[in-house]
Amino acid sequence: MKQVLAAAVLCLTAGAALAQAGSPPANPNPNTPAVATPSTDKPAAPAAGANSFTEAQAKSRIEAAGYASVSALVKDKDGVWRGKASKSGKSHEVSLDYQGNVFAK
């Protein structure tokens, strides 16, 4: 019985390893980090990519960057949250990319 169980475990783990070996990497450009940190440079424009932020999380990130009255947030085809907000009494178009970078126009 132990041999059968060991053989079954071995087959399952080998199958999983083979399935992963054929998959492309999650990010084909290893120089683009998944999350912005203080040591990474902020890109000049929002980075396109699979954005896992919910609308509420995107709004919180934008507010944490000093913006108020965040509204009309919509995730575009590039995975960038875009909306409107105000800062220092001025209205801005804002965006949040998958790395958490906030941009304003």
ChimeraX attribute file (.defattr): number of C-alpha atoms within 10 A of each C-alpha:
attribute: neighborCount
match mode: 1-to-1
recipient: residues
	/A:1	6
	/A:2	7
	/A:3	8
	/A:4	9
	/A:5	10
	/A:6	10
	/A:7	11
	/A:8	12
	/A:9	12
	/A:10	11
	/A:11	12
	/A:12	10
	/A:13	11
	/A:14	11
	/A:15	12
	/A:16	10
	/A:17	11
	/A:18	10
	/A:19	10
	/A:20	10
	/A:21	10
	/A:22	8
	/A:23	8
	/A:24	8
	/A:25	10
	/A:26	9
	/A:27	12
	/A:28	8
	/A:29	8
	/A:30	9
	/A:31	7
	/A:32	14
	/A:33	11
	/A:34	15
	/A:35	11
	/A:36	16
	/A:37	12
	/A:38	6
	/A:39	6
	/A:40	10
	/A:41	9
	/A:42	16
	/A:43	12
	/A:44	7
	/A:45	13
	/A:46	20
	/A:47	19
	/A:48	14
	/A:49	15
	/A:50	16
	/A:51	20
	/A:52	13
	/A:53	19
	/A:54	11
	/A:55	14
	/A:56	10
	/A:57	12
	/A:58	26
	/A:59	25
	/A:60	14
	/A:61	17
	/A:62	25
	/A:63	17
	/A:64	11
	/A:65	13
	/A:66	11
	/A:67	23
	/A:68	18
	/A:69	13
	/A:70	20
	/A:71	14
	/A:72	14
	/A:73	19
	/A:74	14
	/A:75	19
	/A:76	11
	/A:77	10
	/A:78	14
	/A:79	19
	/A:80	25
	/A:81	26
	/A:82	22
	/A:83	19
	/A:84	18
	/A:85	24
	/A:86	18
	/A:87	15
	/A:88	8
	/A:89	9
	/A:90	8
	/A:91	16
	/A:92	16
	/A:93	15
	/A:94	20
	/A:95	25
	/A:96	26
	/A:97	26
	/A:98	22
	/A:99	23
	/A:100	24
	/A:101	20
	/A:102	22
	/A:103	19
	/A:104	18
	/A:105	8
